[in-house]
Amino acid sequence: MNVFKNTVLAGAAVAAMIGGAQVHAARDYISIVGSSTVYPFSTVVAERFGKATGHPTPKVESTGTGGGMKMFCGGVGTNFADITNASRRMKDGEFKDCQKNGVNDIVEMLIGFDGLVIANSLKAKPYDLTLKDVFLALAKNVPNPDGSDTLVPNPYKTWKDVNPALPATKIEVIGPPPTSGTRDSFAELALEGGCKNFPFIKAMKDADEDQFKSVCHTIREDGYFVEAGENDNLIIQKLDSNPDALGVFGFSFLDQNNDKVRGSSIAGVEPTFESIGDKSYPVSRPLYVYVKKAHIGVIPGIKEFVAEYTSEKAWGPDGYLAEKGLIPLNDDLRKKTAKAVRAGEVMSGEGL
């Protein structure tokens, strides 16, 4: 929140943007879309909110971060979502789409942190990977194995080809599609992290940032990376039935399925609640919820839902979201964020 210039807008703007009577007549429940990673967190808040307040339980849909942003930014009114979950921060292009479609006032709520895991079945041996291993295994184009500063289509077929210390198992990684915030975060944190091990590629960032991102963020399309849609539970099922495969998803799903899968170590650090919280695990990310301010006070219960989400019993260190695998914000950031979002402070879009 503190990277934005926040502006508190008058509640009277709501009436100017959306007809209250029409909205009340058309829909009396909160509509939430977006990230499959944030989905279980928003779902449990929605269930508790519905039981405690008497408001209808919000409808939460897992559409993926990108899909959720399109639905959220489509416009103002009951045909459009009130809230979207995101496993990455809103992009500049998405913010501009919102503005173009009249979604001018957006409340950004940083809810906590998550780690991205590369997991496999408990039936198989654990992996100890580096970010360099991940990049070489999954990038579309990689440095030429002959040692020259050139790029070639990825030639690696097994993990042993990538790193002699790894098993001679065919590379097969099941992960999210391009519409997923998890996919965006994985490219930025894991692939780019490994990409920077090669000086000639790292130098591209200053010379041609678009080329650098193209090289570091583009995943191979030759069958070694398999897209599994927006359903992280499906990845868990596939790993359980195929011990040779690895899967990419958020830590919360690992935490909830530790009877079936384990997370690989990255640079010698295992993905745990503690290692993600203290940032020693190298592939961690912030999670967000975005609220359409024009719908607050019009669609019943949004203000109360936000208050529930930002309550200590929900997102605190001992809250029910931590039990679901959410890594909490520190005490000061939780207090600042709760105060800002409950006041309806909106994002300016600077810094996206």
C-alpha positions as CSV (number, residue, x, y, z in Angstrom):
1,M,0.0,0.0,0.0
2,N,2.8,2.5,0.9
3,V,4.1,2.5,-2.7
4,F,1.0,4.1,-3.9
5,K,-0.1,7.7,-3.4
6,N,-3.5,7.0,-1.7
7,T,-6.4,9.2,-2.1
8,V,-9.6,9.2,0.0
9,L,-12.6,9.9,-2.2
10,A,-15.9,11.1,-1.0
11,G,-18.7,8.6,-0.7
12,A,-20.9,10.8,-2.8
13,A,-19.0,9.6,-5.9
14,V,-20.7,6.2,-5.5
15,A,-24.1,7.6,-6.4
16,A,-22.7,9.4,-9.4
17,M,-21.2,6.3,-10.8
18,I,-23.8,3.7,-10.1
19,G,-27.6,3.7,-9.4
20,G,-28.0,2.3,-5.9
21,A,-31.7,1.3,-6.2
22,Q,-31.1,-0.6,-9.5
23,V,-28.1,-2.5,-8.0
24,H,-30.0,-3.5,-4.9
25,A,-32.8,-4.8,-6.9
26,A,-30.5,-6.8,-9.2
27,R,-28.1,-8.4,-6.8
28,D,-27.8,-8.6,-3.0
29,Y,-24.7,-10.8,-2.7
30,I,-21.0,-10.0,-3.2
31,S,-19.4,-11.3,-6.4
32,I,-15.7,-12.3,-6.1
33,V,-13.5,-13.6,-8.9
34,G,-9.8,-14.1,-9.6
35,S,-6.8,-16.1,-8.4
36,S,-7.0,-19.8,-7.7
37,T,-4.3,-19.3,-5.1
38,V,-6.2,-16.6,-3.2
39,Y,-9.5,-18.5,-3.8
40,P,-9.4,-20.7,-0.6
41,F,-8.6,-17.7,1.6
42,S,-11.4,-15.6,0.2
43,T,-13.8,-18.6,0.4
44,V,-13.2,-19.2,4.1
45,V,-13.6,-15.5,4.8
46,A,-16.8,-15.5,2.8
47,E,-18.2,-18.5,4.6
48,R,-17.5,-17.0,8.1
49,F,-18.8,-13.6,7.0
50,G,-22.1,-15.2,5.8
51,K,-22.6,-17.1,9.0
52,A,-21.7,-14.2,11.3
53,T,-23.5,-11.3,9.6
54,G,-26.7,-12.5,8.1
55,H,-25.6,-11.2,4.7
56,P,-25.8,-13.7,1.8
57,T,-22.5,-15.6,1.6
58,P,-20.4,-14.0,-1.2
59,K,-20.0,-16.0,-4.4
60,V,-16.3,-16.7,-5.0
61,E,-15.2,-18.0,-8.4
62,S,-11.7,-19.3,-9.3
63,T,-11.1,-17.7,-12.7
64,G,-7.3,-17.0,-12.5
65,T,-5.8,-13.7,-11.8
66,G,-5.8,-12.5,-15.4
67,G,-9.3,-13.6,-16.1
68,G,-10.5,-12.0,-12.8
69,M,-8.9,-8.7,-13.7
70,K,-10.8,-8.7,-17.1
71,M,-14.1,-9.3,-15.3
72,F,-13.4,-6.8,-12.5
73,C,-12.2,-4.1,-14.9
74,G,-15.1,-4.6,-17.4
75,G,-17.2,-1.9,-15.8
76,V,-19.3,-0.7,-12.9
77,G,-22.7,-2.3,-12.0
78,T,-24.2,-5.6,-11.1
79,N,-23.0,-7.3,-14.3
80,F,-19.4,-6.9,-13.1
81,A,-17.5,-8.4,-10.1
82,D,-17.2,-6.4,-6.9
83,I,-13.9,-7.9,-5.8
84,T,-11.0,-9.7,-7.5
85,N,-8.3,-11.9,-6.0
86,A,-4.8,-11.7,-7.4
87,S,-1.7,-13.7,-6.8
88,R,0.4,-10.8,-8.2
89,R,0.0,-7.1,-8.2
90,M,-2.3,-5.4,-10.7
91,K,-0.5,-4.6,-13.9
92,D,-0.3,-1.1,-15.4
93,G,-2.3,-2.3,-18.5
94,E,-5.0,-3.7,-16.3
95,F,-5.3,-0.5,-14.2
96,K,-5.7,1.5,-17.5
97,D,-8.4,-0.9,-18.7
98,C,-10.2,-0.4,-15.4
99,Q,-10.0,3.4,-15.9
100,K,-11.1,3.2,-19.5
101,N,-14.2,1.3,-18.5
102,G,-15.2,3.6,-15.6
103,V,-13.7,1.6,-12.8
104,N,-11.9,4.6,-11.4
105,D,-11.7,4.0,-7.7
106,I,-9.9,0.7,-6.7
107,V,-9.0,-0.2,-3.2
108,E,-5.9,-2.4,-3.1
109,M,-5.6,-4.8,-0.2
110,L,-2.3,-6.6,0.4
111,I,-3.5,-9.7,2.4
112,G,-0.2,-11.6,3.0
113,F,2.5,-13.7,1.3
114,D,2.7,-17.0,-0.4
115,G,5.6,-19.1,-1.6
116,L,5.7,-20.7,-5.1
117,V,6.6,-24.4,-4.8
118,I,7.9,-26.9,-7.2
119,A,6.5,-30.1,-5.7
120,N,6.4,-33.8,-6.4
121,S,4.7,-36.9,-5.1
122,L,5.7,-38.4,-1.7
123,K,6.1,-41.6,-3.7
124,A,9.3,-40.1,-5.3
125,K,12.5,-38.8,-4.0
126,P,12.7,-35.1,-3.1
127,Y,14.5,-32.6,-5.4
128,D,17.0,-30.0,-4.4
129,L,17.0,-27.5,-7.2
130,T,18.6,-24.1,-7.9
131,L,16.9,-21.3,-9.8
132,K,19.5,-21.9,-12.6
133,D,18.3,-25.5,-12.8
134,V,14.7,-24.3,-13.1
135,F,15.5,-21.8,-15.9
136,L,17.5,-24.3,-17.9
137,A,14.8,-27.0,-17.6
138,L,11.8,-24.8,-18.5
139,A,12.9,-21.8,-20.6
140,K,12.1,-21.8,-24.3
141,N,15.6,-20.6,-25.2
142,V,18.7,-21.2,-23.1
143,P,22.4,-20.5,-23.4
144,N,24.2,-22.7,-25.9
145,P,25.7,-25.8,-24.1
146,D,28.9,-25.1,-26.1
147,G,29.6,-22.2,-23.7
148,S,29.2,-19.5,-26.3
149,D,27.2,-16.4,-25.4
150,T,24.3,-17.4,-27.7
151,L,20.8,-18.8,-27.2
152,V,19.4,-22.0,-28.6
153,P,16.0,-23.7,-28.4
154,N,16.0,-25.7,-25.2
155,P,17.7,-29.0,-25.8
156,Y,17.4,-30.5,-22.3
157,K,15.2,-33.6,-22.0
158,T,16.0,-34.9,-18.5
159,W,16.9,-33.2,-15.2
160,K,20.3,-34.9,-15.3
161,D,20.9,-33.1,-18.6
162,V,20.4,-29.8,-16.8
163,N,22.5,-30.7,-13.7
164,P,24.5,-33.9,-13.3
165,A,23.6,-34.0,-9.7
166,L,19.9,-34.4,-10.5
167,P,18.1,-37.7,-11.5
168,A,18.0,-38.9,-15.1
169,T,14.2,-38.4,-15.1
170,K,12.4,-36.8,-18.0
171,I,11.5,-33.2,-17.4
172,E,7.8,-33.0,-16.9
173,V,6.5,-30.0,-15.0
174,I,2.7,-29.4,-14.6
175,G,1.8,-25.8,-14.1
176,P,-0.6,-22.9,-14.6
177,P,-1.6,-21.2,-17.9
178,P,-0.5,-17.7,-19.0
179,T,-3.7,-16.2,-17.6
180,S,-2.6,-17.2,-14.1
181,G,-0.9,-14.9,-11.6
182,T,1.0,-17.9,-10.4
183,R,2.4,-18.3,-13.9
184,D,3.4,-14.6,-14.0
185,S,5.1,-14.9,-10.5
186,F,6.8,-18.1,-11.4
187,A,8.3,-16.5,-14.6
188,E,9.4,-13.4,-12.7
189,L,10.7,-15.0,-9.5
190,A,12.0,-18.4,-10.6
191,L,12.8,-18.3,-14.3
192,E,14.2,-14.7,-14.2
193,G,16.1,-15.6,-11.0
194,G,17.8,-18.4,-12.8
195,C,18.3,-16.4,-16.0
196,K,20.4,-13.8,-14.1
197,N,23.1,-16.5,-13.5
198,F,24.2,-15.9,-17.1
199,P,26.1,-12.6,-17.4
200,F,25.4,-12.1,-21.1
201,I,21.6,-12.5,-20.5
202,K,21.7,-10.3,-17.4
203,A,23.3,-7.6,-19.4
204,M,20.3,-7.5,-21.7
205,K,18.2,-5.9,-19.0
206,D,20.0,-2.6,-19.4
207,A,20.4,-2.8,-23.2
208,D,17.0,-4.1,-24.2
209,E,14.6,-4.9,-21.3
210,D,11.9,-6.3,-23.7
211,Q,14.4,-8.8,-25.0
212,F,15.6,-9.7,-21.5
213,K,12.0,-10.4,-20.4
214,S,11.3,-12.4,-23.5
215,V,14.3,-14.6,-22.9
216,C,13.8,-14.9,-19.1
217,H,10.0,-15.2,-18.9
218,T,9.1,-17.4,-21.9
219,I,8.4,-21.1,-21.0
220,R,9.1,-23.8,-23.5
221,E,6.2,-25.2,-25.5
222,D,7.6,-28.6,-26.6
223,G,5.8,-30.8,-24.1
224,Y,8.1,-30.6,-21.1
225,F,5.9,-28.0,-19.4
226,V,2.3,-29.0,-19.3
227,E,-0.5,-26.5,-18.7
228,A,-3.1,-27.7,-16.2
229,G,-5.6,-24.9,-16.3
230,E,-6.6,-22.7,-13.3
231,N,-7.3,-25.7,-11.0
232,D,-4.4,-26.3,-8.6
233,N,-6.1,-29.3,-7.1
234,L,-5.9,-30.9,-10.5
235,I,-2.1,-30.6,-10.4
236,I,-2.1,-32.3,-7.0
237,Q,-4.1,-35.2,-8.4
238,K,-1.7,-35.5,-11.4
239,L,1.4,-35.5,-9.2
240,D,-0.2,-38.2,-6.9
241,S,-0.7,-40.4,-10.0
242,N,2.6,-39.6,-11.7
243,P,5.6,-39.7,-9.3
244,D,8.0,-38.6,-12.1
245,A,6.3,-35.3,-12.6
246,L,6.8,-32.0,-10.8
247,G,4.1,-29.3,-10.3
248,V,4.1,-25.5,-9.7
249,F,1.6,-24.0,-7.3
250,G,1.2,-21.9,-4.2
251,F,2.5,-23.0,-0.7
252,S,-1.0,-23.1,0.7
253,F,-1.9,-26.0,-1.6
254,L,1.3,-27.8,-0.5
255,D,0.3,-27.2,3.1
256,Q,-3.1,-28.6,2.6
257,N,-1.9,-31.6,0.7
258,N,1.2,-32.6,2.6
259,D,-0.1,-36.2,2.8
260,K,0.4,-36.5,-1.0
261,V,3.1,-34.1,-2.1
262,R,6.3,-32.4,-0.9
263,G,8.0,-29.2,-2.0
264,S,11.5,-29.2,-3.6
265,S,14.2,-27.3,-1.9
266,I,15.3,-24.2,-3.8
267,A,19.0,-23.3,-3.2
268,G,18.9,-25.6,-0.2
269,V,15.9,-24.0,1.5
270,E,12.7,-25.9,1.9
271,P,9.3,-24.1,1.4
272,T,7.9,-23.7,4.9
273,F,5.7,-21.2,6.7
274,E,8.8,-19.8,8.5
275,S,11.2,-19.7,5.4
276,I,8.6,-17.8,3.4
277,G,7.8,-15.5,6.2
278,D,11.5,-14.6,6.8
279,K,12.2,-14.4,3.0
280,S,14.9,-17.0,3.2
281,Y,12.9,-19.1,0.7
282,P,13.8,-17.4,-2.7
283,V,10.4,-17.8,-4.5
284,S,7.9,-15.9,-2.5
285,R,5.3,-13.3,-3.5
286,P,2.6,-11.0,-2.1
287,L,-1.1,-11.8,-2.5
288,Y,-3.8,-9.1,-3.1
289,V,-7.5,-8.5,-3.0
290,Y,-8.9,-5.6,-5.1
291,V,-12.2,-3.9,-4.2
292,K,-14.4,-1.8,-6.5
293,K,-15.1,1.3,-4.4
294,A,-18.1,2.3,-6.5
295,H,-19.9,-0.8,-5.2
296,I,-19.2,-0.2,-1.5
297,G,-22.4,0.9,0.2
298,V,-24.4,-0.2,-2.8
299,I,-23.9,-4.0,-3.0
300,P,-24.7,-5.0,0.6
301,G,-22.0,-6.2,2.9
302,I,-18.8,-5.2,1.1
303,K,-17.6,-2.9,3.8
304,E,-18.3,-5.6,6.4
305,F,-16.6,-8.2,4.3
306,V,-13.4,-6.1,4.1
307,A,-13.5,-5.6,7.9
308,E,-13.7,-9.4,8.4
309,Y,-10.8,-10.0,6.0
310,T,-8.6,-7.5,7.8
311,S,-9.5,-8.6,11.3
312,E,-6.9,-10.2,13.5
313,K,-9.0,-13.3,13.9
314,A,-8.8,-13.7,10.1
315,W,-5.4,-12.6,8.8
316,G,-3.4,-12.3,12.1
317,P,-0.5,-14.6,13.0
318,D,-2.9,-17.0,14.8
319,G,-5.9,-16.3,12.5
320,Y,-7.9,-18.8,10.5
321,L,-6.2,-17.8,7.2
322,A,-2.8,-18.7,8.7
323,E,-4.2,-22.1,9.4
324,K,-5.0,-22.3,5.6
325,G,-1.4,-21.5,4.7
326,L,-1.4,-17.7,4.3
327,I,1.8,-16.1,5.5
328,P,0.7,-13.0,7.5
329,L,2.0,-9.4,7.1
330,N,4.0,-8.1,10.0
331,D,2.1,-6.3,12.7
332,D,2.8,-2.7,11.5
333,L,1.9,-3.5,7.9
334,R,-1.3,-5.2,8.9
335,K,-2.4,-2.2,11.0
336,K,-1.5,0.3,8.2
337,T,-3.2,-1.8,5.5
338,A,-6.4,-2.4,7.6
339,K,-6.7,1.3,8.4
340,A,-6.3,2.3,4.8
341,V,-8.6,-0.2,3.2
342,R,-11.4,0.3,5.8
343,A,-11.2,4.0,5.1
344,G,-11.6,3.3,1.4
345,E,-8.3,4.7,0.3
346,V,-7.8,4.1,-3.4
347,M,-4.8,3.4,-5.6
348,S,-3.5,6.0,-8.0
349,G,-1.7,3.6,-10.3
350,E,1.7,5.1,-9.8
351,G,4.5,2.6,-9.6
352,L,2.7,-0.2,-11.5
